[in-house]
């Protein structure tokens, strides 16, 4: 493959415009941008497309929320862990090689996910996918930043961000269509040919680049942060799992918390004392940057957690198909694409804290509205919350980025950008684990309450059972005893559905409460009027 790439590159060099090498041709940087946008679109797409497939995966493997949430959590967690290591690997082995490695891992992970024979295999293969995505996003952004001159960098990063925003919007819709018309495997199969083309294009188009100054790899920091996050998420996810009869005080959960604490302590000690830390925590000493990262962590918990919930409610509660559920998310991306530039202009003219605060309040309101969802909620009611979500998210990122990075030195901007995105992804992992655990716990609680409240000897209950028995006899026939059993099963099924929806309502209320907490650190952010300090720098958000 490398020989083929060399031949193509030589041909491009010899036949380039005015004899220029192909990487010096005026169009070269745009080809690189198109190449990177392919990987960016795929990486972000798979963080959202899976949400609408969870109900189908649960039915296929016969598993519950406890297990299926790891299909989403594993991807986000590994994505967050790999992000800070990608810079070191790219510096040592070259940005082209690292980007190619990321695309190859992602494509291989997609192929393996489509071949998964049970939920455990699927989670393992999602880890491979997440590792590839963790290389694609930051390295791709760095490649685009390097190839474009400063005066054109904003336009280039704008196109790069469009690829990420488009995948957020199209992911659930595309995933729903594929699942309804083919199977859940197809949402992974579609990545394979695109990934192969992307790898080939990277080898042919991109030139290699290595930094002359490299740093040592913080192996202890990498192991400790992985230990901390993995065991903490295990404890949070399995505290109320069906298999964990001991609950939060079981030896397994206590051991996970203990290992997580040890990993956290080691990580903090090492990162604050080593010369080349994996994650430069000293950046958090900058007040605005630290507060903004706290906002993003809390935001990630509420936002990703609620995004995990809604497709499950639509499919398992209301009986929507995967495509119907996914298509509801399409306006969110459109609203974000329209409103985000307006939010950027607004943050240039007024205190950026104002649009950020408005965005958080609107986003919290969108989650709070969903606390009254029921088995009879209309699509129009659900869409109101999604419209609010699109407006809220569009108003948050650009103003928050401006406030966070105002006082960060240019030479530390790349590290700051990486940390900015890492904490959001970690918050998302925590949010999915927390909401999944809470959903299981509250479903069991409501089912117990409803079951105890049901008096089968009451006239209303007897009337309902009689009507269901009559319906069963007319619909499928059978003896009177069998029809009575079917009537009881239908009542039990309705109670289970009602308990599930009530638990979803509880989760959305918790997500709204978590998200509104962002108001406090936003109010604490410091704003300097233009003229007294350099203008704010804005980092692209994937």
C-alpha positions, -999 to +999 in steps of 0.1 A: +000+000+000+029+024+008+045+017-026+013+025-043+009+057-023+045+067-033+038+061-070+007+081-069+024+109-049+053+109-074+028+112-103+010+140-085+043+158-079+054+155-116+020+165-130+011+191-104+004+227-113+035+245-125+056+215-114+048+220-077+048+190-053+012+180-047+013+192-011+023+227-022-006+229-047-032+255-038-059+228-036-040+204-014-052+218+019-088+215+007-083+178-002-069+173+033-099+190+048-123+168+029-103+137+039-104+147+076-141+156+074-149+120+064-133+107+096-148+133+118-183+126+104-179+089+111-165+093+146-192+116+159-219+097+140-212+066+159-216+084+192-252+092+183-264+066+158-262+038+184-288+055+207-317+046+184-305+010+181-304+002+218-340-010+220-334-034+191-302-046+206-320-052+239-346-073+221-320-092+200-298-103+229-326-104+255-309-080+279-320-050+300-309-014+304-281-025+329-263-042+301-272-022+270-260+011+285-224-001+282-227-002+244-229+037+247-208+042+278-178+021+266-175+041+234-176+075+252-152+063+280-125+050+257-129+080+235-122+103+265-092+082+277-075+080+243-080+117+235-051+130+256-027+103+244-033+110+207-011+141+207+019+123+221+015+094+196+011+118+167+042+137+177+063+105+179+050+085+150+037+112+127+003+128+122-005+110+090+003+076+105-017+083+136-047+095+117-045+064+095-043+042+126-074+059+140-094+054+109-082+018+106-091+010+142-125+026+138-132+007+106-120-026+121-141-019+153-172-012+131-167-045+112-164-065+145-194-047+160-216-059+131-203-095+137-209-094+175-226-126+188-236-112+222-237-080+243-203-086+258-186-090+224-204-058+212-191-038+242-155-050+236-157-041+199-172-007+208-140-002+228-120-007+196-142+018+178-139+043+206-101+041+205-101+048+168-124+078+172-102+091+200-073+094+175-094+107+146-110+138+163-080+156+179-054+146+152-077+155+124-083+189+139-045+194+144-039+184+107-065+209+095-050+237+117-015+230+105-023+230+068-044+262+067-028+296+072-042+317+101-063+339+078-082+308+064-081+286+095-115+298+108-132+289+076-115+255+076-124+247+112-159+259+104-162+232+077-147+207+101-173+216+127-201+212+102-191+176+097-194+170+134-227+189+137-242+171+106-234+137+121-251+147+154-282+157+134-282+129+108-270+101+131-303+091+148-323+095+115-299+075+094-296+049+121-333+045+125-338+041+087-311+014+086-325-005+116-361-005+103-352-015+068-322-039+075-310-047+110-290-031+138-259-046+123-262-022+093-254+009+114-219-006+118-216-021+083-221+013+067-189+025+083-167-002+067-166+009+030-165+045+040-136+038+064-117+018+038-120+047+013-110+071+041-078+051+049-069+049+012-075+086+007-053+094+038-024+073+025-026+089-010-034+125-001-017+135+031+019+142+036+036+130+068+045+155+096+064+150+128+074+175+154+111+180+161+105+183+198+089+154+216+081+146+252+081+114+272+049+094+276+032+096+310+025+058+313+017+060+350-008+088+343-025+069+315-028+037+336-041+056+367-067+077+349-079+046+331-082+027+364-100+056+380-126+061+353-132+024+345-138+012+381-158+043+390-182+037+361-184+000+369-195+009+404-220+035+393-234+013+366-237-020+386-248-007+420-284-016+413-278-043+387-300-074+388-271-097+393-257-076+422-278-088+451-256-071+476-264-036+463-241-007+469-224-024+498-215-056+479-178-066+479-176-060+441-190-024+443-169-015+474-137-029+456-145-009+425-149+023+445-116+015+463-096+009+431-111+041+416-100+061+446-065+047+444-064+055+407-076+090+412-050+097+440-021+083+419-033+103+389-034+136+407-001+131+424+017+121+392+001+148+370+009+176+393+045+166+398+057+152+364+074+173+338+054+160+309+019+151+322-006+132+302-032+158+310-019+192+320-040+198+351-022+231+358-044+246+331-073+243+355-056+268+378-068+294+353-101+304+369-121+308+338-108+277+322-114+256+353-150+269+358-158+264+321-146+228+323-168+223+353-197+235+332-188+211+304-185+182+328-220+189+343-234+196+309-221+163+296-237+144+324-271+159+318-270+161+280-256+127+271-276+110+299-309+124+285-299+116+249-295+080+260-330+080+275-353+096+248-349+069+221-356+042+247-387+060+258-399+065+222-394+029+211-401+009+243-428+033+257-446+047+227-439+020+202-421+042+177-400+025+151-362+033+151-366+056+121-395+075+136-375+080+168-344+090+150-361+115+127-373+135+157-337+145+163-331+160+129-344+195+137-319+197+167-289+197+143-305+222+119-314+246+147-278+243+161-263+250+126-284+281+122-281+295+157-244+287+165-230+315+142-256+339+157-244+330+192-208+336+181-217+371+168-237+378+200-209+368+222-186+393+204-211+422+211-222+414+247-209+396+277-206+360+266-219+349+300-254+362+289-259+338+259-243+309+278-267+314+307-297+317+284-285+285+267-282+265+300-316+277+312-333+268+279-315+234+279-326+227+315-362+238+305-362+213+276-353+185+301-377+197+327-406+197+301-400+159+296-407+151+333-444+148+323-440+123+295-466+095+295-477+066+274-500+090+256-477+119+249-481+135+214-452+139+190-458+177+191-452+177+228-419+158+225-408+181+196-411+212+218-385+199+241-362+190+212-366+225+197-356+240+230-326+216+232-313+228+198-316+264+208-300+259+242-270+239+229-264+264+201-261+292+226-237+274+250-205+263+232-191+293+214-196+318+243-183+293+268-152+286+246-145+323+244-146+328+281-126+296+288-097+303+265-093+340+268-062+339+291-047+306+278-013+312+261-011+303+224+015+276+230-008+258+254-039+262+233-038+226+219-035+211+254-064+233+266-086+223+237-079+186+243-087+189+280-118+209+272-132+180+251-119+152+274-139+165+304-171+168+283-167+132+271-160+119+306-191+138+319-211+121+291-199+087+302-209+094+338-242+107+326-251+075+307-240+053+336-259+074+361-291+077+341-290+040+332-287+030+369-314+054+380-337+042+353-334+006+364-338+015+401-368+038+396-385+013+372-383-014+400-396+012+425-426+023+405-435-013+395-436-022+432-457+008+441-482+002+412-483-035+419-492-029+456-518-003+447-536-027+423-566-043+441-577-071+417-609-075+438-621-039+432-650-034+408-629-013+384-601-040+383-627-067+378-643-047+350-610-041+332-600-078+336-634-089+322-631-066+292-596-078+285-607-114+289-635-108+264-611-091+240-587-121+242-614-146+235-626-127+204-591-119+191-573-153+195-599-177+210-591-203+237-606-215+269-620-192+295-591-199+319-565-192+293-582-159+284-583-149+321-545-155+323-539-134+292-560-106+307-538-107+338-506-107+317-519-077+297-525-058+330-490-067+342-475-056+309-493-022+312-481-018+348-445-025+336-448+000+308-462+027+331-434+020+356-408+024+329-423+057+317-425+070+353-388+061+357-380+080+325-398+110+339-377+108+371-345+106+351-354+137+330-361+156+362-327+146+376-310+155+343-327+190+344-316+195+380-280+185+371-279+208+341-293+238+359-263+236+383-242+249+354-257+283+361-235+287+393-200+283+376-212+304+346-221+333+370-186+330+386-168+333+352-148+365+348-154+387+318-131+415+306-144+440+282-126+443+248-099+468+248-087+458+283-077+423+273-071+404+240-101+392+222-114+357+231-101+327+212-127+302+202-120+264+200-140+242+177-162+218+196-168+183+182 
